[in-house]
Amino acid sequence: MVESHPVSRALDEAIRQQTVRLDYLCREFKETEADLTAFLAEYYDKIGQHLATLPSPSMPPLIQKKKPKSVCSFPSQEDRTGGFPEHGSPHEEKIELETEIRQLYLFLVRKLHPDVASQENDPDLIKQVTQAYRQHRLGSLWKILFESEWQHISALPPRTRHGFLLHYRQRIGHAISVMENRLRSFYQSPEYILQQRVFAARLRGEDLLSHIVEHICQEADRTHRRLEYYKMREQLMQEAAWA
């Protein structure tokens, strides 16, 4: 199946390695996302009810000050972009990748359908496409598309064939960079760092979540006492002013 031309062989091998790498990143992302979601559910189940005990606002009434509105303050991201994320943001990359997976899946289903396909295909191929789509394996979808078009690509002149292969490599490489950025943002997020600290504490036989609950309860108690003190002081000052 691999073309005898050395450039074609090198590009073919690079594309296949990229599809494996992309599948690994997609699987790693889905597993990390599922683990983090389960951890956050546990976190808010144990911490959420104690966070509700914190008074709002937490600052005493007498020392609350409104932040002056600066005339020359920089506009927020919502003001700059009209509420839409800026180009290259993780949200935009996620939408782009989800759209690419769906478009590639629909294209493969139409291309491999027995009523449309120009040549006879393996009947289990559409099942593989559907399974890859459900499991969010973008690399497998690109590999199936590449193999389905290889017969047509291999019949092209060398320079045209190399252009097609480079196009495949660039598209898959872009998807890999998007997934790497999404994983990097996961690993650098405060939620993931907290998850790792909680897991490390459990390995040491400690319960970090219990310590957090204890700290929140102490902080809520201190804040309540401070607010009562300021409320009493304000009442005394008002009585002294009317005396």
C-alpha positions in Angstrom: 0.0 0.0 0.0 2.9 2.4 0.7 4.2 4.2 -2.4 7.8 3.3 -3.5 8.8 6.9 -3.7 10.9 7.8 -0.6 9.1 11.1 0.1 5.7 9.3 -0.1 6.9 6.6 2.2 8.1 9.2 4.7 4.9 11.3 4.6 2.8 8.1 4.8 4.6 7.0 7.9 4.5 10.5 9.5 0.7 10.7 8.9 0.1 7.3 10.5 2.2 8.2 13.5 0.3 11.5 13.8 -3.1 9.7 13.8 -1.8 7.4 16.7 -0.6 10.5 18.6 -3.9 12.3 18.0 -5.9 9.3 19.3 -3.8 9.2 22.4 -4.3 12.9 23.1 -8.0 12.6 22.6 -8.3 9.6 24.9 -6.1 11.4 27.5 -8.2 14.5 27.3 -11.5 12.6 27.8 -10.2 10.6 30.7 -8.7 13.7 32.4 -12.0 15.6 31.8 -14.0 12.8 33.3 -11.7 12.4 36.4 -11.7 16.2 37.0 -15.5 16.3 36.7 -15.9 13.5 39.2 -13.5 15.2 41.6 -15.3 18.6 41.3 -18.6 16.9 42.0 -17.1 15.3 45.2 -15.4 18.6 46.1 -18.6 20.7 45.9 -20.6 17.9 47.6 -18.3 18.2 50.7 -17.3 21.9 50.6 -20.4 23.6 49.0 -22.6 23.4 52.1 -19.9 25.0 54.2 -19.2 27.7 51.7 -22.8 28.8 52.1 -22.1 29.6 55.8 -19.7 32.4 54.8 -21.5 35.7 55.1 -22.1 37.8 52.0 -20.7 40.4 51.8 -17.7 39.3 53.8 -16.3 42.8 54.2 -17.7 44.9 57.1 -20.1 47.7 56.1 -18.0 50.5 57.4 -14.9 49.6 55.4 -16.7 48.8 52.1 -15.6 51.2 49.5 -16.7 51.4 45.9 -13.9 51.2 43.4 -13.7 54.5 41.5 -14.4 54.1 37.8 -11.4 55.2 35.9 -11.9 57.2 32.7 -8.8 55.6 31.1 -9.4 52.0 32.3 -8.8 49.3 29.8 -11.9 47.6 28.3 -12.7 44.1 29.4 -12.5 41.1 27.1 -16.3 41.2 26.7 -16.2 44.8 25.7 -13.4 44.2 23.2 -14.9 41.2 21.6 -18.6 41.8 22.1 -19.0 38.8 24.4 -17.3 36.4 22.0 -14.0 34.7 22.8 -10.9 36.2 21.2 -9.2 34.3 18.3 -7.1 31.4 19.6 -8.8 31.1 23.0 -9.3 27.6 24.4 -13.1 28.0 23.9 -12.7 28.8 20.3 -10.3 25.9 19.8 -12.8 23.5 21.5 -15.6 24.6 19.2 -13.3 24.3 16.2 -12.2 20.8 17.1 -15.7 19.6 17.9 -16.9 20.9 14.6 -14.1 19.2 12.7 -14.9 15.8 14.3 -18.5 16.1 13.4 -17.8 17.3 9.9 -15.3 14.5 9.3 -17.7 11.9 10.6 -20.5 13.1 8.4 -18.2 13.2 5.4 -17.0 9.6 6.0 -20.5 8.3 6.5 -21.7 9.8 3.2 -18.5 8.7 1.4 -18.6 5.1 2.6 -22.3 4.6 2.3 -23.0 1.6 0.0 -25.5 3.7 -2.1 -22.8 6.4 -2.7 -19.5 4.7 -2.7 -17.9 4.1 -6.1 -16.2 0.9 -4.9 -17.2 -1.8 -2.5 -16.1 -1.2 1.1 -15.9 -3.3 4.2 -19.4 -3.3 5.8 -17.8 -2.9 9.2 -16.0 0.3 8.1 -19.0 2.5 8.9 -19.3 0.8 12.3 -15.6 1.7 12.9 -16.3 5.3 11.9 -19.3 5.5 14.2 -17.4 4.0 17.1 -14.4 6.4 16.6 -16.8 9.3 16.5 -18.6 8.3 19.7 -15.2 7.8 21.5 -14.0 11.2 20.2 -11.0 9.5 18.4 -10.2 12.1 15.7 -7.0 10.3 14.7 -8.9 7.2 13.8 -11.3 9.2 11.6 -8.4 10.8 9.8 -6.7 7.4 9.3 -9.9 5.9 7.8 -10.3 8.8 5.5 -6.6 8.6 4.5 -6.8 4.9 3.8 -10.0 5.3 1.8 -8.4 7.9 -0.5 -5.0 6.3 -0.7 -5.8 4.5 -4.0 -6.8 7.8 -5.6 -3.8 9.7 -4.1 -1.2 7.0 -5.1 -2.3 7.3 -8.8 -1.5 11.1 -8.9 1.8 12.5 -10.2 4.5 12.7 -7.5 4.4 16.4 -6.9 0.6 16.5 -6.7 0.6 13.4 -4.5 3.1 15.0 -2.1 0.9 18.1 -1.9 -2.1 16.0 -0.8 0.1 14.2 1.8 1.4 17.4 3.1 -2.1 18.7 3.4 -3.1 15.7 5.5 -0.1 16.1 7.7 -0.8 19.8 8.3 -4.4 19.2 9.2 -3.6 16.4 11.6 -0.7 18.4 13.0 -3.1 21.3 13.7 -5.5 19.0 15.5 -2.6 17.6 17.6 -1.5 21.2 18.6 -5.1 22.0 19.6 -5.4 18.9 21.8 -2.0 19.6 23.4 -3.1 23.1 24.2 -6.3 21.8 25.7 -4.4 19.3 27.9 -1.9 22.0 28.9 -4.7 24.3 30.0 -6.2 21.4 32.0 -2.9 20.6 33.8 -2.3 24.3 34.6 -5.9 25.0 35.9 -6.4 25.5 39.6 -9.0 22.7 39.7 -6.5 20.2 38.4 -3.8 21.4 40.8 -6.2 21.1 43.7 -7.2 17.6 42.5 -3.5 16.5 42.5 -2.9 17.9 45.9 -6.0 16.1 47.3 -4.8 12.8 45.7 -1.3 13.3 47.1 -2.7 13.9 50.5 -4.7 10.7 50.4 -1.6 8.8 49.5 0.0 10.1 52.7 -3.1 9.1 54.7 -4.4 12.7 55.1 -7.8 14.1 54.2 -7.2 17.5 52.6 -10.9 18.2 52.1 -11.6 17.8 55.8 -8.9 20.4 56.5 -10.5 22.8 53.9 -13.9 22.3 55.6 -12.3 23.1 59.0 -10.6 26.2 57.7 -13.9 27.4 56.1 -15.8 26.9 59.3 -13.2 28.8 61.3 -13.2 31.6 58.7 -17.0 31.8 58.8 -16.9 32.0 62.5 -14.3 34.8 62.5 -16.2 36.7 59.9 -19.5 36.5 61.8 -17.8 37.8 64.9 -16.1 40.6 63.0 -19.4 41.6 61.4 -21.2 41.6 64.8 -18.4 43.8 66.2 -18.7 46.3 63.4 -22.4 46.3 63.7 -22.3 47.0 67.4 -19.7 49.7 66.9 -21.8 51.4 64.3 -24.9 51.3 66.6 -22.8 52.9 69.4 -21.6 55.6 67.1 -25.1 56.4 66.0 -26.3 56.5 69.7 -23.4 58.8 70.5 -24.2 61.1 67.6 -27.9 61.5 68.8 -26.9 62.0 72.4 
